[in-house]
Amino acid sequence: MARQQQLGTARAPVELGIFDSHEADWFLQRSLSYTSEKAAELGECLSAARRIDEKDPDSWIEEWAALGRRVADAADTALDKGERTSAREALLRACNYFRIAEYGCRPSDPRFHPLWQDSVNAFRTACPLYDPPVQFEPVTFEGTELPAYFWRPDDSNVTRPTLVVAGGNDDTGEEDFFIIGPAAVRRGYNVFIFEYPGHRGAVHTDPEQVKRPDYEVPFATALNHLQTLPGVDDRIALMGFSGGGYVAPRVAIHDDRVKAVIPNSPMIDYARIADALLGPMVRRIPGPILKWGINRKLARNPLIHAYMEYGLWTTGLDDMTLYEWMNSEQAQRDWAKFNIVDDLHRITCPSLALVGAAEGEEMLRQTEQYHRGISSKNKTMHTFTMDRDGSHDHCMLDNISRMHQIVFQWLNDVFDYRPG
């Protein structure tokens, strides 16, 4: 744990022990978290995992894709027989498994976009099989329809609080649904999940919609659209996961329609996070050796290689290597713009800051600095520990039920909302 905190990797040290690669093991654990929403099954996942050859970059992709296709076929059979519940549950699993396969692809891989599309298609086929249906509500922004989902407890005219979700750097809108969508609706909340520029689904939809520091601009459009939807009133909470931990506070600084903000975890200075992860290596190792070392590490860790190239792709820098990005003065200046430290005092709405104890020292520092710096009279910080919460991982992906409990107990108090 100490090593993880020193490096600031935001990956909890607990491992399943199924893969030698920590990244692969952690990602499998993350994906298994969605069994609670019928988006994974232990037997299917372990069977696929046992067939994966970690030395073969294609093995991860092909095994998960094959499982996705098999489960999607089972969904088709259930649909043909009119078995809506079985079809919906199989489609959710297929969505998740195609997503896991796509995660292993570098953006230049010809399977990258089709696997994302397979995942999205499975989920959107499942949407009308819920009661009430999950609505696909794209947000028109800069000539592009950015993906968004809206769901509410029923089709009545009753207005309710709405939880708006800003996902992280590497997840999908569909995964954000698994993380918190049904949990919100079960507790009587509307939920609105928006794939903002730089988010996975947004860049797949339009490669020009890459990361930008001024997220209040696209979210102004998204909130305009949200306010036209049935059952929505002014009780709007904005929750950001991972990279969304920058997005949500940034929007709350500029848009007073956000009546409560929940960064999980707050990311107030991207440059410091990158430095915590990469800085010691850059400062310690001479350039040519560093380049060789990075290439060697990425070659040995295909999931990390895919993740790093994906990050460059969502930033609009898919023509760069990681080494080039680290040594580009312009790229570092652009990255440093993702910084809200000097504006934290402008956040006055109620705030709940969440962080896992094993996310790394820099993540803990930024959470504490965020909590101290905002002007909210109603502000709470919760650090999840394994002893108290059964969770200490990034975004509480090792115990999302406990995270739900903390979030909605707090939100119910903020909105004085007792749905029963």
N, C-alpha and C positions, 0 to 999 in steps of 0.2 A: 504493500500500500504506500509506503514512504516513497518508493521509486516512482509510482504512478503520480503522486502528488508533486514530486520534484519536477517531473517532466511536463505536468499540466496536460495530460493526454485526454482527460475527461472520459476515460474508460475505467470502470471499476475493476479491481484486481481479481475478483472472484471469477473462476472459470469452470465451465462444465467438464473440461478435460477430454472433449471429443476430438478436437483439432489441436495440432501443435501450434498453429497460428493463433495468437491471442485475438486478433481482429476477427478471424473466422468464428472462433468460439463465442466471442462476445456478440457477433451479429446473429448467430444461431439462437443464443439466449434471448436477444432482443425480439427476434421473430416469434419465438415460442411464447412470448408474453401475451400474444393475442389469442391464445387458446380460450381465454375468458369471453371473447366475443365471437367464438366459432370461426376464427380466421386462421387457425392452425390446429393440427392434431399431433400429439407426441409421437405416435407410432409412425406416421407418414414422414415426419421430419427426421427422426432418428434413422429410419430406413434409408432415406436419401443421403443423409450425412455419412453413413457408413460406406456408401458407394463412392464417395468423393475422394479423388487422389489429389492431395494438396500440392503435389509437384507439377500437376497438369492444370494450367490456368483455365482450360476449357471445361474441365471436369465439374467444377462448381456450377458453371452456367448450364451445362447440358443436363445434369442430374435434377436441378431444381426446375428447369423448363419442362423436362419430361414429366415430373410430378405434377406441375401445373396443368399440362395437357391432359393427363389421366384424370385429374379431379374435375377439370372443365368438362370432359366427356361424361363423367358421372352426373354433373349438373344438367347437361343436355338431356340425358335419359330421364332424370327426375322431372324436368320441365315437360317433356313429352307425355309423361304420365299424370301431369297436373299436380305433382307433389311440390308445392311452392316452398315449404320450409326446408325440405331436403335440398332443393335446388339452390336456394339462397345460401345456405350454409356451405355447400360445395363451391359456389361461386366466390364466396369470401375467401375460402382457402386457396382457390386457384389464383385469385388476385394477389394474395400474399406470396405464393410460391413463384409466380412470374416476377413479382417485385424483387424477390431474393435473387433470382437469376439475373435480372437486369442490373442489380447492384454490382455484380461481378464483372460487368462489361465496361471496358473503356469506351468513351464516346465515339471513338473511331471504329469500334467493332460494328459490323453490319447488323448484329443481333440487338444492339442497344435500344434503338427506337422501337422496333417491332415488339420486343418483350415488354417495354413500358406500355405500349398500346394494348397488348394482350391483358396486362394487369388491369388497366383502366376499363377495358371492355367488359371484363368479368365483373368488376365492381358495379359498373353502370347497368349491367343486366340484372344485378341483384337489387338495385335501388327500388324498382317498382314492386319488389316482392316483400318489402317491409310494409307495415300498416301503422301509420300512414306512410306513403312512399317517401323515400329520400329524394329530394329535388336537386337536379343539376341546374345550377343558376350561374352561368358564366357572366363575368364582369367585363364589359367592354372598356378597354383602356388602350389608348394610343393605337387604335385601329385593330386591336387584337382582342379576342374573347379569352380572357384568362379563366382557368377552371375554378369553380366554387361549388360547394354543396350546402344545402340548407335542409334542416330537418327539425320537426317540432313534435311534441307529444301527441297531438291530435289535430284534426282539421277544423276545430271549433274557431269561433271568433275571439276567444279569450287571448288577451295579451300576456306575455311572459317575459322574464329576463332572457337575454340572448348572450351566449358565450361565443365570441368570435375567436377563431383559432388561426394563429400564424405558425406554421410548421418550421422545421429546422433546415439546416444546410443540405442534408442528404436524404430526407424522407420524402414521401409523396403525400398528396392530399388524402389519398385512400388510407395510408398508414395513420395519418392524423385522425381520421375517423375511428380506426380501431383503438387508438390510444385514449380518446376521450368522447367521441361522438355519442355512442349509446349510453355511456355513463351520464352525460349531461341530460339527455332526453329522459332517462329513467328517473331523474331527479326533478323533472318538470321544467327544464330549460329548453329553449330553442338553441340550436347550434349552427354556426355558419363558418365553414372552412374555406379559406381563400388562398389560392396559390399565386402569391405575389411575384413580381419580377425577381429572377434569380432562384426561385423555388423550382424543384425538379419538374413538376408538371407544366409550369409556365415556360421554361426554356425548351422543353420538348414540344410544346405547342407553337412557340415562336422563338427561334434561336436569338432574336434581337432583344428579348425580354430578360436581360441578364441582371446581376446584382447592381444595386444603386444605393447610396447612403440615405437618400431623401424618401424614405418609405411612407411618409405622411401623404405624399402625392398619390400613389396608387391606392392607398387605403382610404383616402377621401372619396375616391370614386366607388370603392367597394362598400363603404358605409352608406353612401348615397343610395346604392342599389339595395342594400340590406333594409333600409328604412321604407322601401316600397313593398316589402314582403309581408304577408299576413301574420298576425300574432306578434309583431315586433313593436316594442315601445322604446322609451329612452333609457331603459336599464340595460346598457351594453357593457359587457366586460370583455377585455381583450387579453388573451393568454398566448404567450409565445414560448415555443419549445426550442431549446438549443439555439441555433442562429436566430430563431424568432425571439430569443431573449434580448437581442438588440432591436429587432423590429418593433415589438410591442411597446417598450418604453419610448422609443423614438416617436411613434404615432401618438402616444399619450402626451408627450411634450407639446405637440402641435395641434391636436384635435380634441376639443373639450367634450365631444360626444362620447369619448371613452370615460365611463363612470367608474371603472375599476380596472386595474392592470395587474397581470400575474406573469412576470417573467420567470421562466424555468429553463435555464438559469440566466440571471442577468449577464449580458455581455455588453459592457459599456465602452470597451476599447479593443477593437479587433487586433491592432498592432501589438499590444501587450500579450494577447493570447498567442499570436503567431510567434512572438519572441520567446514565450515560455516553452513552446513546443520545439522550435527550430533554432532559436538564438544560440544556445550553448554549443550546438554542433557547428554552426556557422563561424562562431568566434574561435573555436578550438582547432578547426581543421582547415588547412590551406586549400585554396580554390580547386586546383586540379584533383586533389585527393578527395575533396568533398564531393565533387561531381561524380567521381568513380564510386564513392561510397553510397551516394544516393541511388545511382543506377543499380548497384548491386543489391541494395536493400529492396528496391521496388521489384527487381526481377525475382527475388526470393519470396515476395509477399504480394501475390497478384491482386488480392482484395484491396490492399493499401494503395497499390499502383492505380487500380481503377478509381478508388476514392479520390486520390490526388488529382488525377486527370479530369475527373468529373468536376472537382472544385474549380479548376481553371476554366473549364467549359462554361460553368454557370456564371463566371466572372467575365466572359467574353474574351478569354485569353487562351483559347484552345490551340493556338499556334505556338505557345510557350511550353517549355518543360518546367518542372518544379525548380530545378537548379537555376534556370534563366529567370523565373519569377522571383526567386530569393535574391538575385543579384541585379534586378532591374530597379533603378531608382524611381522611375515613373510608376511602376507597379506598386512599389512600397508607399509612394506618396498617395496613390489612389486608395490603397488599403487603409491608410491612416485616416481617411475621411470618415470611416465607420467609427465614429467616436462621439459620445453624447455626454462625456464627463462634465463639461462646462455648463450643460443645460439641465442637469438632473434636478436642480431646484425648481424648475418649471413644472415638474410633476406634482400636482396637488390632489389628484383623485386618490381614493383608497388603493393601497398596493400590498400585494402578497408576493414576497420574493422567496423562491424555492431553490435549494441547491442540495446535491448529494455530498456527503462527507468525503467520498472517495473520488470526487471529480478533479482534484488537483488544486494545488495551492493558489494558482492564479485565478481559477474560477471562484474559489472561496473569497479571495481578496476582492474581486470585482463585485460579488454579491454583497459583501459587507459595505463596500464603498457606495454602491447603488442605494442600499438601505439608509445609510447615513446621509446621503446627499439629497434625497428627494424631500419635498416640503409637505408631503401628505401628513395630515393629522392622524389618520387611520392607516398605520403601516405595520406590517408583520413580516418577520423573516423566519423561515423554518428550514433548518439544516437536517436532512434525513440521515439517520444513523442506523446501522444494522441492529444494534441492541434495542433501540427504542421503536424503530419503524419497520424493521425487516427490509430495509432499503438503504442503499448509499450510492447508487449508480446515477449516471447522467440521465436526467429527466425521469428518474425513478422507474426506469424500464425494468428493474428487477422486482418491482411491487407497485404496479400502477393502481391497484385497488386502494392501497394506503394513500397514494397521492390524490386519488379522487376524493377520499374522505376529507383530507385536509383542505383541499380546494373548495369543495362545495359547502362544508361547514362554515368556512370563512365567507364565501359569497352569500350564503343564506343570511348571515348576520349583516353584511354590507347592504343588501337590498331589503332586509327585513322580510324575507320571503320564506314562507313555510308551506311548501306544496303538499305536505303530508307523506 
